[in-house]
């Protein structure tokens, strides 16, 4: 009763407020905008409260108190006054209408039902226009079915037919409380007492939890055995919410492997260069050694040494150098392979096949480098060697 009386007093006061002429309204708007004149703001809002009341009366059929709608409309009116630009030469009522309506509609959406509805522009348009469109279509010459009605409303508002059907069911009946009393043969009961829970039983929950923990341990153990590339593929494909396609994953890996491929290419070039330098160095060392021992080789051959024995002597010294190098280099290589294990793809640190191939290549390079010095040593003329001494 008191609320109705306060509402009538507020409406009566708003109707008594004087109208503002265009020039007066523009002057007050400039005072408020430029000088922050509170009296000018009060005059503008009071003069336009009848606009708020008129718009609030259009939303009364939603079952909300008129006073609350007027209060929300006043909030929208103040927001419009804060954003109004007098220099655009537009009447304030035209600009404020949108803000007042938006404020009231937002209030209705928040308070019309305890169930939260859609907040998108399409859902708002459906909520506020469904009854009007339904009434217009129902007043036609021929009766219309719900399916046709939903199809027409869906085409007019740009929403799906399922959204129209759901909104129609919401608007056709009020909210029902789960604590509403019901009469049954056992006495008083509530709606909540007849709800069936679809949750699993307690023993099923415990069993699922144990299975999940066990699978998590297995998965962690399996992932620990993968290298960085394989682990990334598994995470992107199977362990993410949006599984990456093979094409996109391949592009990502190609982009991420550019630096690694460059390092691999440079390592390959430097490895071949090191192998060439080893070959040249061994050749130079053995050629220098043969040249320094020419006299010794001549004496050995004068004493009856065979040319094959001289060649074997040179090859034997070369193999001795190779053996010393392998004894020192293999442990160092095994240690270094463990340091760069994350950059190896398809290889294990200390892979025996890889080391055997590397040793065979080094042996072949060493024998090739010592072939010419051994041949030169075997072709030494003993008489010329002795004369040179």
C-alpha positions in Angstrom: 0.0 0.0 0.0 2.8 2.4 1.0 4.6 1.4 -2.2 1.6 2.3 -4.4 1.2 5.6 -2.6 4.9 6.5 -3.1 4.6 5.5 -6.7 1.5 7.8 -7.2 3.3 10.7 -5.5 6.4 10.2 -7.8 4.2 10.0 -10.9 2.3 13.1 -9.9 5.5 15.1 -9.2 6.9 14.0 -12.6 3.8 15.1 -14.4 4.0 18.5 -12.8 7.6 19.1 -14.0 7.7 21.8 -16.8 8.7 20.9 -20.3 12.0 22.2 -21.6 12.2 24.1 -24.8 15.0 23.2 -27.2 17.1 26.3 -26.4 16.6 25.9 -22.7 17.5 22.2 -22.9 20.6 23.0 -24.9 21.7 25.6 -22.4 21.2 23.3 -19.4 23.1 20.5 -21.2 26.0 22.8 -21.9 26.1 23.9 -18.2 26.1 20.3 -17.1 28.7 19.1 -19.7 31.1 22.0 -19.4 30.7 23.3 -15.8 29.4 20.1 -14.1 26.4 22.1 -12.9 24.3 19.8 -10.6 21.3 22.1 -10.8 21.3 21.9 -14.6 21.4 18.1 -14.3 18.5 18.1 -11.9 16.4 20.2 -14.2 17.1 17.9 -17.1 16.3 14.7 -15.3 13.2 16.0 -13.6 11.8 17.3 -16.9 12.3 13.9 -18.5 11.0 11.7 -15.7 7.6 11.5 -17.5 9.5 9.7 -20.3 10.9 7.2 -17.8 7.4 6.6 -16.3 5.8 6.2 -19.8 8.4 3.6 -20.8 8.2 1.8 -17.4 4.4 1.4 -17.9 5.1 -0.5 -21.2 7.0 -3.2 -19.2 4.5 -3.7 -16.4 3.2 -6.9 -17.9 6.4 -8.7 -16.9 5.1 -8.6 -13.3 7.8 -6.4 -11.7 7.0 -3.5 -9.5 6.5 -0.2 -11.3 8.6 1.7 -8.8 11.6 -0.6 -9.4 11.2 -0.1 -13.2 11.1 3.7 -12.7 14.2 3.5 -10.5 16.1 1.5 -13.2 14.9 3.9 -15.9 16.2 6.8 -13.8 19.6 5.1 -13.7 19.5 4.9 -17.5 18.5 8.6 -17.6 21.5 9.6 -15.6 23.8 7.5 -17.8 22.3 9.2 -20.8 23.0 12.6 -19.2 26.6 11.7 -18.5 27.2 10.7 -22.1 25.1 13.3 -23.9 26.9 15.6 -26.4 25.0 18.9 -26.8 27.0 20.0 -29.8 25.4 17.3 -32.0 22.1 19.3 -31.9 20.0 16.3 -31.0 17.1 16.4 -28.5 18.0 14.8 -25.2 14.8 12.8 -25.1 15.7 11.1 -28.4 19.1 10.2 -27.0 17.9 9.2 -23.5 15.2 6.8 -24.8 17.7 4.1 -25.7 19.5 4.2 -22.4 16.3 4.2 -20.4 15.0 1.2 -22.3 18.3 -0.7 -22.1 18.5 -0.2 -18.3 14.9 -1.4 -17.8 15.4 -4.4 -20.1 18.6 -5.4 -18.2 16.7 -5.2 -14.9 13.9 -7.3 -16.2 16.3 -10.0 -17.5 18.0 -10.1 -14.2 14.9 -10.3 -12.0 12.1 -11.8 -14.1 13.1 -15.3 -13.2 15.5 -17.0 -10.8 16.8 -19.0 -13.7 19.5 -17.0 -15.6 18.5 -16.5 -19.3 20.5 -15.7 -22.3 22.4 -12.4 -22.4 23.3 -12.1 -26.1 21.5 -9.5 -28.3 19.6 -12.3 -30.1 18.3 -13.8 -26.8 17.3 -10.4 -25.5 15.4 -9.6 -28.7 13.7 -13.0 -28.5 12.7 -12.4 -24.9 11.1 -9.0 -25.4 9.5 -9.7 -28.9 8.3 -13.3 -28.7 4.9 -12.4 -27.1 4.3 -9.6 -29.6 5.2 -11.7 -32.6 3.2 -14.7 -31.3 0.1 -12.5 -30.8 0.4 -11.0 -34.3 0.8 -14.4 -35.9 -2.0 -15.9 -33.9 -4.4 -13.2 -35.0 -4.3 -14.4 -38.7 -7.1 -15.8 -40.7 -6.0 -19.4 -40.2 -4.8 -21.1 -37.0 -1.1 -21.7 -36.9 0.7 -24.6 -35.3 3.6 -24.2 -32.8 6.1 -25.6 -35.4 5.1 -23.0 -37.9 5.0 -20.3 -35.2 8.5 -21.2 -34.1 9.7 -21.2 -37.7 8.3 -17.7 -38.4 9.7 -16.2 -35.2 13.1 -17.8 -35.8 13.3 -16.3 -39.3 12.2 -12.9 -38.0 14.6 -12.7 -35.1 17.6 -14.7 -36.4 17.6 -17.4 -33.7 17.2 -21.1 -33.9 13.8 -22.8 -33.5 15.0 -24.6 -30.5 15.8 -21.3 -28.7 12.3 -20.1 -29.6 10.7 -23.2 -28.2 12.7 -23.0 -25.0 11.8 -19.3 -24.5 8.1 -19.9 -25.2 8.1 -22.6 -22.5 9.7 -20.3 -20.1 7.3 -17.4 -20.8 4.2 -19.6 -20.7 4.6 -20.6 -17.0 6.1 -19.1 -13.8 9.0 -20.5 -11.9 8.3 -23.5 -9.7 10.0 -23.9 -6.4 11.6 -27.2 -5.6 10.6 -26.7 -1.9 6.9 -26.3 -2.8 4.8 -28.7 -0.7 3.1 -31.7 -2.3 0.5 -34.1 -0.8 1.2 -37.8 -1.1 0.1 -40.9 0.8 2.9 -40.7 3.3 2.2 -37.1 4.2 3.7 -33.7 3.3 6.5 -33.8 0.8 8.4 -31.5 -1.5 9.2 -31.6 -5.2 12.9 -32.1 -4.4 12.0 -35.4 -2.7 11.0 -36.9 -6.0 14.1 -35.8 -8.0 16.2 -38.8 -9.1 20.0 -38.4 -8.9 21.9 -39.5 -12.0 25.2 -39.4 -10.1 27.1 -42.8 -9.7 27.0 -44.8 -6.5 29.7 -44.3 -3.9 31.5 -47.6 -4.6 31.5 -46.6 -8.3 33.0 -43.2 -7.5 35.8 -44.9 -5.4 36.5 -47.5 -8.0 36.7 -44.8 -10.8 39.0 -42.7 -8.6 41.4 -45.7 -8.1 41.4 -46.5 -11.8 42.1 -42.9 -12.6 45.1 -42.8 -10.3 46.4 -46.1 -11.6 46.1 -44.9 -15.2 47.8 -41.6 -14.3 50.8 -43.5 -13.0 51.0 -45.6 -16.1 50.7 -42.6 -18.3 53.4 -40.7 -16.5 55.7 -43.7 -16.8 55.0 -44.1 -20.5 55.6 -40.4 -21.2 58.9 -40.4 -19.3 60.2 -42.8 -21.9 59.6 -40.5 -24.8 61.9 -37.9 -26.2 61.0 -34.2 -26.5 59.6 -34.4 -30.0 57.5 -37.5 -29.3 56.2 -36.0 -26.0 55.1 -32.9 -27.8 53.2 -34.9 -30.4 51.3 -36.9 -27.8 50.5 -33.8 -25.8 49.2 -31.9 -28.8 47.2 -34.8 -30.3 45.8 -36.6 -27.3 46.3 -34.6 -24.1 44.9 -31.2 -25.1 41.2 -30.2 -25.2 41.4 -29.3 -28.9 43.5 -32.1 -30.5 45.8 -30.7 -33.2 45.6 -32.1 -36.7 48.5 -33.9 -38.2 48.9 -31.1 -40.8 49.0 -28.3 -38.3 51.2 -30.2 -36.0 53.6 -31.0 -38.9 53.8 -27.3 -39.7 54.5 -26.4 -36.0 57.2 -29.0 -35.8 58.8 -27.9 -39.1 58.9 -24.3 -37.8 60.3 -25.4 -34.4 63.0 -27.6 -36.1 64.5 -24.9 -38.3 67.1 -24.1 -35.7 67.8 -27.8 -35.0 68.1 -28.5 -38.7 70.5 -25.7 -39.1 72.6 -26.9 -36.2 72.5 -30.5 -37.7 73.6 -29.2 -41.1 76.4 -27.2 -39.6 77.5 -30.2 -37.5 77.5 -32.4 -40.6 79.6 -29.8 -42.5 82.1 -29.4 -39.6 82.2 -33.2 -39.2 83.2 -33.7 -42.8 85.7 -30.9 -42.6 87.2 -32.5 -39.4 87.4 -35.8 -41.3 89.2 -34.1 -44.2 91.6 -32.4 -41.9 92.3 -35.7 -40.2 93.0 -37.3 -43.5 95.3 -34.5 -44.6 97.0 -34.4 -41.2 97.7 -38.1 -41.2 99.0 -38.0 -44.7 101.3 -35.1 -43.9 102.5 -36.7 -40.7 103.3 -40.1 -42.3 104.8 -38.4 -45.4 107.1 -36.4 -43.2 108.0 -39.5 -41.1 108.9 -41.5 -44.3 110.9 -38.6 -45.6 112.9 -38.3 -42.3 113.5 -42.1 -42.2 114.5 -42.5 -45.8 118.1 -43.5 -44.7 116.8 -45.9 -42.1 114.5 -47.5 -44.7 117.4 -47.8 -47.2 119.5 -49.6 -44.5 116.7 -51.9 -43.7 116.2 -52.8 -47.3 120.0 -53.2 -47.8 120.0 -55.6 -44.9 117.3 -57.7 -46.6 114.0 -56.2 -45.6 111.2 -56.7 -48.1 109.2 -53.9 -49.6 106.0 -55.5 -48.2 107.6 -55.4 -44.8 108.4 -51.7 -45.1 104.8 -51.0 -46.1 103.5 -53.0 -43.2 105.8 -51.0 -40.9 104.3 -47.7 -42.1 100.7 -49.1 -41.8 101.5 -50.4 -38.4 102.6 -47.0 -37.1 99.5 -45.5 -38.6 97.3 -48.1 -36.9 99.1 -47.4 -33.6 98.1 -43.7 -33.9 94.5 -44.7 -34.8 94.3 -47.0 -31.8 95.5 -44.3 -29.4 93.0 -41.8 -30.9 90.1 -44.3 -30.5 91.1 -45.1 -26.9 90.9 -41.5 -26.0 88.1 -40.4 -28.3 85.4 -43.1 -27.7 84.9 -42.4 -23.9 84.8 -38.6 -24.6 82.2 -39.2 -27.4 80.1 -41.4 -25.2 80.1 -38.7 -22.4 79.3 -36.0 -24.9 76.4 -38.0 -26.4 74.7 -38.0 -23.0 75.0 -34.3 -22.8 73.2 -33.7 -26.1 70.7 -36.6 -25.7 67.8 -34.1 -26.1 68.9 -33.1 -29.5 69.3 -36.7 -30.8 66.3 -38.0 -32.8 66.0 -41.7 -33.4 69.3 -42.4 -31.6 70.2 -43.4 -28.1 73.2 -42.0 -26.3 76.1 -44.4 -26.7 74.5 -46.3 -29.6 76.9 -49.1 -30.4 76.1 -49.3 -34.1 76.8 -45.6 -34.6 80.1 -45.9 -32.8 81.1 -49.0 -34.8 80.3 -47.1 -38.1 82.3 -44.1 -36.9 85.3 -46.2 -36.0 85.1 -48.0 -39.3 85.1 -44.7 -41.2 88.0 -43.4 -39.2 90.0 -46.6 -39.9 89.2 -46.3 -43.6 90.3 -42.7 -43.7 93.5 -43.5 -41.7 94.5 -46.3 -44.1 93.7 -44.2 -47.1 95.8 -41.3 -45.7 98.8 -43.7 -45.0 98.6 -45.5 -48.4 100.7 -43.0 -50.4 103.4 -42.7 -47.7 103.6 -46.5 -47.3 103.9 -46.9 -51.1 106.6 -44.3 -51.2 108.5 -46.0 -48.4 108.3 -49.3 -50.2 109.6 -47.8 -53.4 112.8 -46.4 -51.9 116.0 -47.4 -53.7 118.6 -48.5 -51.1 121.6 -47.3 -53.0 120.2 -43.8 -53.5 119.1 -43.7 -49.9 122.6 -44.6 -48.7 124.3 -42.1 -51.1 122.0 -39.3 -49.8 123.2 -40.1 -46.3 
